[in-house]
């Protein structure tokens, strides 16, 4: 039967393949996704992003996964060049694409799977991501610089002063932004003290604190240690170290947080969801004005 033209972008139907080729290709990719999730430990969003990037390549090539070749990678990357400006994909974007493709390539070229494909379709899968066409990735990694860096004491003081100015202005105008600004100021110092990512900061809960067994931290009471689950679901405990941060936190808990919780809309059911996980609004340390998890992009904008 004649095969139709490929679908664009990351559409998953592979309708340009027919019969057994389509079924086998889709099952092959599903098995790869399952391995990434259950054996490699990738999160669901990462697995989906990898699979989407593989489908982009396959759909552009109009070929079965086991028929992918280096030329298909080159043609795909060439197709992403802006025809007007000549601008190419950013090296970081190419790196993300190649990471997904190399992961699938390693899965496909496992000996048992390779032999099964060869016996079934009379085609031997080959490497389509190599040192040659992955040169942009290697160059990007060689020129890697950190996305961010620690703020100096002078920078911290300057940012804090900007918060203080905004808070005084909101107070003078009796603005509704007063409580959120006070919360954001506390969040800023809290994130620095505990070295938290923004995504970790916005999901801290009151139940994540506990007293420390260290007698030197007894003065911090129930807030002696913060337990945080961060990147790749790694959980760690961080001690409270500075009296000033502790006192600011106590002030926030007694004077600001409860008012924010009481301000949320009456339709609130007491729960909210973020990144596939449900939270009790009343347990969020830094709830949004509407009673949910704060948008992670909000704090950098506030700063």
For each residue, the residues with C-beta under 8 A, 3 or more apart:
1: 18 19
2:
3: 16 17 18
4: 15 16
5: 16 62
6: 16 58 59 60 61 62
7: 11 13 14 15 16 59
8: 11 59
9: 55 56 59
10: 51 52 53 55 56 59
11: 7 8 55 59
12: 26 51 55
13: 7
14: 7 17 22 25 26 55 58 59
15: 4 7 22
16: 3 4 5 6 7 59 62
17: 3 14 21 22 25 64
18: 1 3 21 22
19: 1 22 23
20: 23 24
21: 17 18 24 25 64 121
22: 14 15 17 18 19 25 26
23: 19 20 26 27
24: 20 21 27 28 120 121
25: 14 17 21 22 28 29 58 64 65 66
26: 12 14 22 23 29 30
27: 23 24 30 31
28: 24 25 31 32 65 66 108 113
29: 25 26 32 33 51 54 55 65 104
30: 26 27 33 34
31: 27 28 34 35 107
32: 28 29 35 36 51 54 103 104 107 108
33: 29 30 36 37 47 48 50 51
34: 30 31 37 38
35: 31 32 38 39 40 107
36: 32 33 39 40 42 46 47 50 103
37: 33 34 40 41 42 43 44 47
38: 34 35
39: 35 36
40: 35 36 37
41: 37 232
42: 36 37 46 47 50
43: 37 46 47 232 233
44: 37 47 48 276
45: 48 49 275
46: 36 42 43 49 50
47: 33 36 37 42 43 44 50 51
48: 33 44 45 51 52
49: 45 46 52 53 96 100
50: 33 36 42 46 47 53 54 99 100 103 104
51: 10 12 29 32 33 47 48 54 55 100
52: 10 48 49 55 56
53: 10 49 50 56 57 96 97 100 101
54: 29 32 50 51 57 58 65 100 101 104
55: 9 10 11 12 14 29 51 52 58 59
56: 9 10 52 53 59 60 76 97
57: 53 54 60 61 68 72 73 76 97 101
58: 6 14 25 54 55 61 63 64 65 68
59: 6 7 8 9 10 11 14 16 55 56 62
60: 6 56 57 72 75 76 79
61: 6 57 58 67 68 72 75 76
62: 5 6 16 59
63: 58 67 68 69 72
64: 17 21 25 58 67 121 123
65: 25 28 29 54 58 68 104 108
66: 25 28 108 117 121 123 125
67: 61 63 64 123 125
68: 57 58 61 63 65 72 73 105 125 126 128
69: 63 72 73 126 128
70: 73 74 127 128 129 130 132 133
71: 74 75
72: 57 60 61 63 68 69 75 76 128
73: 57 68 69 70 76 77 101 128 129 133
74: 70 71 77 78 133
75: 60 61 71 72 78 79
76: 56 57 60 61 72 73 79 80
77: 73 74 80 81 88 89 94 97 133
78: 74 75 81
79: 60 75 76
80: 76 77 88 89
81: 77 78 86 87 88 89
82: 85 86 87 88
83: 86
84:
85: 82
86: 81 82 83
87: 81 82
88: 77 80 81 82
89: 77 80 81 93 94 97
90: 93 94
91: 94 95 136 137 139 140 143
92: 95 96 140
93: 89 90 96 97
94: 77 89 90 91 97 98 136 137 140
95: 91 92 98 99 136 137 140 141
96: 49 53 92 93 99 100
97: 53 56 57 77 89 93 94 100 101
98: 94 95 101 102 129 134 136 137
99: 50 95 96 102 103 137
100: 49 50 51 53 54 96 97 103 104
101: 53 54 57 73 97 98 104 105 128 129
102: 98 99 105 106 129 134
103: 32 36 50 99 100 106 107
104: 29 32 50 54 65 100 101 107 108
105: 68 101 102 108 109 127 128 129
106: 102 103 109 110
107: 31 32 35 103 104 110 113
108: 28 32 65 66 104 105 113 114 117 125
109: 105 106 113 114 125 127
110: 106 107 113 114
111: 114 115
112: 115 116
113: 28 107 108 109 110 116 117
114: 108 109 110 111 117 118 124 125
115: 111 112 118 119
116: 112 113 119 120
117: 66 108 113 114 120 121 123 124 125
118: 114 115 121 122 123 124 125
119: 115 116
120: 24 116 117
121: 21 24 64 66 117 118
122: 118
123: 64 66 67 117 118
124: 114 117 118
125: 66 67 68 108 109 114 117 118
126: 68 69
127: 70 105 109 130
128: 68 69 70 72 73 101 105 133
129: 70 73 98 101 102 105 133 134
130: 70 127 133 134
131: 134 135 138
132: 70 135
133: 70 73 74 77 128 129 130
134: 98 102 129 130 131 137 138
135: 131 132 138 139
136: 91 94 95 98 139 140
137: 91 94 95 98 99 134 140 141
138: 131 134 135 141 142
139: 91 135 136 142 143
140: 91 92 94 95 136 137 143 144
141: 95 137 138 144
142: 138 139
143: 91 139 140
144: 140 141
145:
146: 149
147:
148:
149: 146
150:
151: 155 156 159 192
152: 155 156
153: 156 157
154: 157 158
155: 151 152 158 159
156: 151 152 153 159 160 192
157: 153 154 160 161
158: 154 155 161 162
159: 151 155 156 162 163 188 303
160: 156 157 163 164 185 188 189
161: 157 158 164 165
162: 158 159 165 166
163: 159 160 166 167 181 184 185 188
164: 160 161 167 168 185
165: 161 162 168 169
166: 162 163 169 170 177 181
167: 163 164 170 171 178 181 182 185
168: 164 165 171 172
169: 165 166 172 173 175
170: 166 167 173 175 177 178 181
171: 167 168 174 175 178
172: 168 169
173: 169 170
174: 171 178
175: 169 170 171 178
176: 179 180
177: 166 170 180 181
178: 167 170 171 174 175 181 182
179: 176 182 183 256 259 260 263 289
180: 176 177 183 184 260 289
181: 163 166 167 170 177 178 184 185 302
182: 167 178 179 185 186 252 256
183: 179 180 186 187 252 256 257 260 286
184: 163 180 181 187 188 299 302
185: 160 163 164 167 181 182 188 189
186: 182 183 189 190 248 249 252 256 286
187: 183 184 190 191 201 286 299
188: 159 160 163 184 185 191 192 299 302 303
189: 160 185 186 192 193 245 248
190: 186 187 193 194 196 201 204 245 248 249 286
191: 187 188 194 195 196 198 201 299
192: 151 156 188 189 195
193: 189 190 240 241 242 245
194: 190 191 226 228 238
195: 191 192 238
196: 190 191 200 201 204 228 230
197: 200 201 230 231
198: 191 201 202 296 299 300
199: 202 203 275 296
200: 196 197 203 204 228 229 230
201: 187 190 191 196 197 198 204 286 299
202: 198 199 274 286 293 294 295 296 299
203: 199 200 274 275 277 279 284 293
204: 190 196 200 201 208 226 228 284 285 286
205: 208 279 280 283 284 285
206: 209 283 284 285
207: 283
208: 204 205 226 227 228 285
209: 206 222 223 224 225 226 227
210: 222 224 225 227
211: 218 220 221 222 224 225
212: 217 218 220 224 225 239 240
213:
214: 217 218 224 239
215: 218
216:
217: 212 214 220 224 225 239 240
218: 211 212 214 215 221 224
219: 243 246
220: 211 212 217 223 224 240 246
221: 211 218 224
222: 209 210 211
223: 209 220 226 240 246 249 250
224: 209 210 211 212 214 217 218 220 221 239 240
225: 209 210 211 212 217 237 238 239 240
226: 194 204 208 209 223 237 238 239 240
227: 208 209 210 235 236 237 238
228: 194 196 200 204 208 235 236 237 238
229: 200 233 234 235
230: 196 197 200 233 234 235 236
231: 197 234
232: 41 43
233: 43 229 230
234: 229 230 231
235: 227 228 229 230
236: 227 228 230
237: 225 226 227 228
238: 194 195 225 226 227 228
239: 212 214 217 224 225 226
240: 193 212 217 220 223 224 225 226 245 246
241: 193 245
242: 193 245 246
243: 219 246 247
244: 247 248
245: 189 190 193 240 241 242 248 249
246: 219 220 223 240 242 243 249 250
247: 243 244 250 251
248: 186 189 190 244 245 251 252
249: 186 190 223 245 246 252 253
250: 223 246 247 253 254
251: 247 248 254 255 256
252: 182 183 186 248 249 255 256 257
253: 249 250 256 257 258
254: 250 251 258
255: 251 252 259
256: 179 182 183 186 251 252 253 259 260
257: 183 252 253 260 261 285 286 287
258: 253 254 261 262
259: 179 255 256 262 263
260: 179 180 183 256 257 263 264 287 288 289
261: 257 258 264 281 282 287 291
262: 258 259
263: 179 259 260 289
264: 260 261 268 281 287 289 290 291
265: 268 290 291
266:
267:
268: 264 265 281 290 291
269:
270: 280 281 282
271: 278 279 280 281
272: 278 279 281 284 291 292 293
273: 276 277 278 279 293
274: 202 203 277 279 292 293
275: 45 199 203
276: 44 273
277: 203 273 274
278: 271 272 273
279: 203 205 271 272 273 274 283 284 293
280: 205 270 271 283 284
281: 261 264 268 270 271 272 284 287 291 292
282: 261 270
283: 205 206 207 279 280
284: 203 204 205 206 272 279 280 281 287 293
285: 204 205 206 208 257
286: 183 186 187 190 201 202 204 257 294
287: 257 260 261 264 281 284 291 292 293 294
288: 260 291 292 293 294 295
289: 179 180 260 263 264
290: 264 265 268
291: 261 264 265 268 272 281 287 288
292: 272 274 281 287 288
293: 202 203 272 273 274 279 284 287 288
294: 202 286 287 288 298 299
295: 202 288 298
296: 198 199 202 299
297: 300 301
298: 294 295 301 302
299: 184 187 188 191 198 201 202 294 296 302 303
300: 198 297 303
301: 297 298
302: 181 184 188 298 299
303: 159 188 299 300
